[in-house]
Every structure is written in structure tokens, then in C-alpha cells.
């Protein structure tokens, strides 16, 4: 198993647990609602959107290059955020 895959798994597990906890506590919409009340929250949300767009700019061509359908990963990224790219890397058989 390569280092990128190990790192993705190491990040995916605790982040998935944290995400599940947050969704259970405030709901899916509540996660977004928290950020709309201040300019600091807007900045954090905008930063996340920019980062995920950059990830998608890498992930779509990479998925096509290695013969994976990129569209399930795009849809999951839109709804699950960083969990999807982490899962993509964790399930990748590619050597990096």
C-alpha cells in the first residue's frame, strides 16, 4: 500500500467520525447554517468551496486517466465535501 493511500485512510476514518458526529448534532443543513452568520464563517465556507474546486480539477482528469468514472466522485464531493476525495484516494489502486 502506498503512502498517499495510507495517509488518505488515516485522515478519512477520524474525519468521517467527526462528520457523522456533526451531522447527528446539528443536521446536514446545520453544518452550512453555522457559517452564514458572520464574515469569518463566509470566509471558511468560501475557502472550502475553492479548495474542493481545485481538488475536482485534479480528480476528474485523474479518474479518467486511470479508467474510473469521475462523476460519482464529483456528485459525492458536492454533497459530502472532503470525504469524497479522501475516499477516492483511499480506494485508488494507483501507485503514487
mmCIF file of the C-alpha atoms, coordinates in Angstrom:
data_MODEL
# 
_entry.id   MODEL 
# 
loop_
_atom_site.group_PDB 
_atom_site.id 
_atom_site.type_symbol 
_atom_site.label_atom_id 
_atom_site.label_alt_id 
_atom_site.label_comp_id 
_atom_site.label_asym_id 
_atom_site.label_entity_id 
_atom_site.label_seq_id 
_atom_site.pdbx_PDB_ins_code 
_atom_site.Cartn_x 
_atom_site.Cartn_y 
_atom_site.Cartn_z 
_atom_site.occupancy 
_atom_site.B_iso_or_equiv 
_atom_site.pdbx_formal_charge 
_atom_site.auth_seq_id 
_atom_site.auth_comp_id 
_atom_site.auth_asym_id 
_atom_site.auth_atom_id 
_atom_site.pdbx_PDB_model_num 
ATOM 1  C CA . UNK A 1 1  ? 0.000   0.000  0.000   1.00 0.00 ? 1  UNK A CA 1 
ATOM 2  C CA . UNK A 1 2  ? 1.442   3.383  -0.964  1.00 0.00 ? 2  UNK A CA 1 
ATOM 3  C CA . UNK A 1 3  ? 1.931   6.354  1.364   1.00 0.00 ? 3  UNK A CA 1 
ATOM 4  C CA . UNK A 1 4  ? -0.790  8.512  -0.226  1.00 0.00 ? 4  UNK A CA 1 
ATOM 5  C CA . UNK A 1 5  ? -3.348  5.754  0.248   1.00 0.00 ? 5  UNK A CA 1 
ATOM 6  C CA . UNK A 1 6  ? -2.278  5.200  3.871   1.00 0.00 ? 6  UNK A CA 1 
ATOM 7  C CA . UNK A 1 7  ? -2.484  8.928  4.582   1.00 0.00 ? 7  UNK A CA 1 
ATOM 8  C CA . UNK A 1 8  ? -5.934  9.131  2.975   1.00 0.00 ? 8  UNK A CA 1 
ATOM 9  C CA . UNK A 1 9  ? -7.183  6.246  5.131   1.00 0.00 ? 9  UNK A CA 1 
ATOM 10 C CA . UNK A 1 10 ? -5.604  7.757  8.250   1.00 0.00 ? 10 UNK A CA 1 
ATOM 11 C CA . UNK A 1 11 ? -7.416  11.049 7.582   1.00 0.00 ? 11 UNK A CA 1 
ATOM 12 C CA . UNK A 1 12 ? -10.647 9.508  6.311   1.00 0.00 ? 12 UNK A CA 1 
ATOM 13 C CA . UNK A 1 13 ? -11.505 7.498  9.416   1.00 0.00 ? 13 UNK A CA 1 
ATOM 14 C CA . UNK A 1 14 ? -11.356 10.252 12.070  1.00 0.00 ? 14 UNK A CA 1 
ATOM 15 C CA . UNK A 1 15 ? -12.820 12.831 9.661   1.00 0.00 ? 15 UNK A CA 1 
ATOM 16 C CA . UNK A 1 16 ? -15.750 10.532 8.850   1.00 0.00 ? 16 UNK A CA 1 
ATOM 17 C CA . UNK A 1 17 ? -16.370 10.066 12.574  1.00 0.00 ? 17 UNK A CA 1 
ATOM 18 C CA . UNK A 1 18 ? -16.232 13.832 13.164  1.00 0.00 ? 18 UNK A CA 1 
ATOM 19 C CA . UNK A 1 19 ? -18.579 14.437 10.226  1.00 0.00 ? 19 UNK A CA 1 
ATOM 20 C CA . UNK A 1 20 ? -21.054 11.835 11.468  1.00 0.00 ? 20 UNK A CA 1 
ATOM 21 C CA . UNK A 1 21 ? -20.978 13.412 14.939  1.00 0.00 ? 21 UNK A CA 1 
ATOM 22 C CA . UNK A 1 22 ? -21.575 16.913 13.497  1.00 0.00 ? 22 UNK A CA 1 
ATOM 23 C CA . UNK A 1 23 ? -24.468 15.715 11.334  1.00 0.00 ? 23 UNK A CA 1 
ATOM 24 C CA . UNK A 1 24 ? -26.035 13.920 14.299  1.00 0.00 ? 24 UNK A CA 1 
ATOM 25 C CA . UNK A 1 25 ? -25.688 17.019 16.478  1.00 0.00 ? 25 UNK A CA 1 
ATOM 26 C CA . UNK A 1 26 ? -26.829 19.778 14.088  1.00 0.00 ? 26 UNK A CA 1 
ATOM 27 C CA . UNK A 1 27 ? -28.046 18.017 10.933  1.00 0.00 ? 27 UNK A CA 1 
ATOM 28 C CA . UNK A 1 28 ? -26.721 18.265 7.395   1.00 0.00 ? 28 UNK A CA 1 
ATOM 29 C CA . UNK A 1 29 ? -28.130 21.760 6.827   1.00 0.00 ? 29 UNK A CA 1 
ATOM 30 C CA . UNK A 1 30 ? -26.961 22.870 10.272  1.00 0.00 ? 30 UNK A CA 1 
ATOM 31 C CA . UNK A 1 31 ? -23.341 22.413 9.239   1.00 0.00 ? 31 UNK A CA 1 
ATOM 32 C CA . UNK A 1 32 ? -23.808 25.016 6.496   1.00 0.00 ? 32 UNK A CA 1 
ATOM 33 C CA . UNK A 1 33 ? -26.119 27.237 8.538   1.00 0.00 ? 33 UNK A CA 1 
ATOM 34 C CA . UNK A 1 34 ? -23.432 27.725 11.178  1.00 0.00 ? 34 UNK A CA 1 
ATOM 35 C CA . UNK A 1 35 ? -21.229 29.560 8.671   1.00 0.00 ? 35 UNK A CA 1 
ATOM 36 C CA . UNK A 1 36 ? -23.758 32.043 7.340   1.00 0.00 ? 36 UNK A CA 1 
ATOM 37 C CA . UNK A 1 37 ? -23.884 34.245 10.452  1.00 0.00 ? 37 UNK A CA 1 
ATOM 38 C CA . UNK A 1 38 ? -20.538 36.047 10.183  1.00 0.00 ? 38 UNK A CA 1 
ATOM 39 C CA . UNK A 1 39 ? -17.922 37.158 7.674   1.00 0.00 ? 39 UNK A CA 1 
ATOM 40 C CA . UNK A 1 40 ? -15.499 34.686 9.275   1.00 0.00 ? 40 UNK A CA 1 
ATOM 41 C CA . UNK A 1 41 ? -17.934 31.872 8.529   1.00 0.00 ? 41 UNK A CA 1 
ATOM 42 C CA . UNK A 1 42 ? -18.347 33.093 4.943   1.00 0.00 ? 42 UNK A CA 1 
ATOM 43 C CA . UNK A 1 43 ? -14.569 33.062 4.534   1.00 0.00 ? 43 UNK A CA 1 
ATOM 44 C CA . UNK A 1 44 ? -14.279 29.496 5.850   1.00 0.00 ? 44 UNK A CA 1 
ATOM 45 C CA . UNK A 1 45 ? -17.072 28.336 3.547   1.00 0.00 ? 45 UNK A CA 1 
ATOM 46 C CA . UNK A 1 46 ? -15.571 30.145 0.525   1.00 0.00 ? 46 UNK A CA 1 
ATOM 47 C CA . UNK A 1 47 ? -12.180 28.598 1.310   1.00 0.00 ? 47 UNK A CA 1 
ATOM 48 C CA . UNK A 1 48 ? -13.747 25.129 1.393   1.00 0.00 ? 48 UNK A CA 1 
ATOM 49 C CA . UNK A 1 49 ? -15.503 25.705 -1.931  1.00 0.00 ? 49 UNK A CA 1 
ATOM 50 C CA . UNK A 1 50 ? -12.288 26.930 -3.584  1.00 0.00 ? 50 UNK A CA 1 
ATOM 51 C CA . UNK A 1 51 ? -10.285 24.006 -2.199  1.00 0.00 ? 51 UNK A CA 1 
ATOM 52 C CA . UNK A 1 52 ? -12.855 21.482 -3.400  1.00 0.00 ? 52 UNK A CA 1 
ATOM 53 C CA . UNK A 1 53 ? -12.956 23.050 -6.872  1.00 0.00 ? 53 UNK A CA 1 
ATOM 54 C CA . UNK A 1 54 ? -9.176  22.673 -7.044  1.00 0.00 ? 54 UNK A CA 1 
ATOM 55 C CA . UNK A 1 55 ? -9.478  19.046 -5.915  1.00 0.00 ? 55 UNK A CA 1 
ATOM 56 C CA . UNK A 1 56 ? -12.110 18.384 -8.589  1.00 0.00 ? 56 UNK A CA 1 
ATOM 57 C CA . UNK A 1 57 ? -9.804  19.938 -11.209 1.00 0.00 ? 57 UNK A CA 1 
ATOM 58 C CA . UNK A 1 58 ? -7.283  17.239 -10.274 1.00 0.00 ? 58 UNK A CA 1 
ATOM 59 C CA . UNK A 1 59 ? -9.673  14.364 -9.532  1.00 0.00 ? 59 UNK A CA 1 
ATOM 60 C CA . UNK A 1 60 ? -11.719 14.406 -12.755 1.00 0.00 ? 60 UNK A CA 1 
ATOM 61 C CA . UNK A 1 61 ? -8.732  14.066 -15.145 1.00 0.00 ? 61 UNK A CA 1 
ATOM 62 C CA . UNK A 1 62 ? -7.053  11.582 -12.791 1.00 0.00 ? 62 UNK A CA 1 
ATOM 63 C CA . UNK A 1 63 ? -10.138 9.378  -12.649 1.00 0.00 ? 63 UNK A CA 1 
ATOM 64 C CA . UNK A 1 64 ? -10.416 9.407  -16.445 1.00 0.00 ? 64 UNK A CA 1 
ATOM 65 C CA . UNK A 1 65 ? -6.707  8.622  -16.798 1.00 0.00 ? 65 UNK A CA 1 
ATOM 66 C CA . UNK A 1 66 ? -6.913  5.535  -14.565 1.00 0.00 ? 66 UNK A CA 1 
ATOM 67 C CA . UNK A 1 67 ? -10.233 4.331  -16.017 1.00 0.00 ? 67 UNK A CA 1 
ATOM 68 C CA . UNK A 1 68 ? -12.556 5.342  -13.171 1.00 0.00 ? 68 UNK A CA 1 
ATOM 69 C CA . UNK A 1 69 ? -15.848 7.114  -13.771 1.00 0.00 ? 69 UNK A CA 1 
ATOM 70 C CA . UNK A 1 70 ? -15.329 10.610 -12.284 1.00 0.00 ? 70 UNK A CA 1 
ATOM 71 C CA . UNK A 1 71 ? -18.996 11.594 -11.990 1.00 0.00 ? 71 UNK A CA 1 
ATOM 72 C CA . UNK A 1 72 ? -19.917 9.630  -8.856  1.00 0.00 ? 72 UNK A CA 1 
ATOM 73 C CA . UNK A 1 73 ? -16.904 11.264 -7.175  1.00 0.00 ? 73 UNK A CA 1 
ATOM 74 C CA . UNK A 1 74 ? -17.982 14.723 -8.362  1.00 0.00 ? 74 UNK A CA 1 
ATOM 75 C CA . UNK A 1 75 ? -21.523 14.260 -7.024  1.00 0.00 ? 75 UNK A CA 1 
ATOM 76 C CA . UNK A 1 76 ? -20.239 12.853 -3.726  1.00 0.00 ? 76 UNK A CA 1 
ATOM 77 C CA . UNK A 1 77 ? -17.835 15.798 -3.399  1.00 0.00 ? 77 UNK A CA 1 
ATOM 78 C CA . UNK A 1 78 ? -20.696 18.255 -3.892  1.00 0.00 ? 78 UNK A CA 1 
ATOM 79 C CA . UNK A 1 79 ? -22.703 16.590 -1.091  1.00 0.00 ? 79 UNK A CA 1 
ATOM 80 C CA . UNK A 1 80 ? -20.003 15.195 1.215   1.00 0.00 ? 80 UNK A CA 1 
ATOM 81 C CA . UNK A 1 81 ? -17.142 17.652 0.766   1.00 0.00 ? 81 UNK A CA 1 
ATOM 82 C CA . UNK A 1 82 ? -13.662 16.383 1.587   1.00 0.00 ? 82 UNK A CA 1 
ATOM 83 C CA . UNK A 1 83 ? -14.870 12.892 2.440   1.00 0.00 ? 83 UNK A CA 1 
ATOM 84 C CA . UNK A 1 84 ? -15.214 12.069 -1.244  1.00 0.00 ? 84 UNK A CA 1 
ATOM 85 C CA . UNK A 1 85 ? -11.651 12.950 -2.360  1.00 0.00 ? 85 UNK A CA 1 
ATOM 86 C CA . UNK A 1 86 ? -10.292 11.123 0.699   1.00 0.00 ? 86 UNK A CA 1 
ATOM 87 C CA . UNK A 1 87 ? -12.352 8.066  -0.201  1.00 0.00 ? 87 UNK A CA 1 
ATOM 88 C CA . UNK A 1 88 ? -11.201 8.369  -3.826  1.00 0.00 ? 88 UNK A CA 1 
ATOM 89 C CA . UNK A 1 89 ? -7.561  8.280  -2.714  1.00 0.00 ? 89 UNK A CA 1 
ATOM 90 C CA . UNK A 1 90 ? -8.176  5.513  -0.173  1.00 0.00 ? 90 UNK A CA 1 
ATOM 91 C CA . UNK A 1 91 ? -9.739  3.286  -2.826  1.00 0.00 ? 91 UNK A CA 1 
ATOM 92 C CA . UNK A 1 92 ? -7.232  4.106  -5.551  1.00 0.00 ? 92 UNK A CA 1 
ATOM 93 C CA . UNK A 1 93 ? -5.075  1.231  -6.716  1.00 0.00 ? 93 UNK A CA 1 
ATOM 94 C CA . UNK A 1 94 ? -2.666  3.668  -8.347  1.00 0.00 ? 94 UNK A CA 1 
ATOM 95 C CA . UNK A 1 95 ? 0.936   3.830  -7.185  1.00 0.00 ? 95 UNK A CA 1 
ATOM 96 C CA . UNK A 1 96 ? 1.989   7.397  -6.378  1.00 0.00 ? 96 UNK A CA 1 
# 
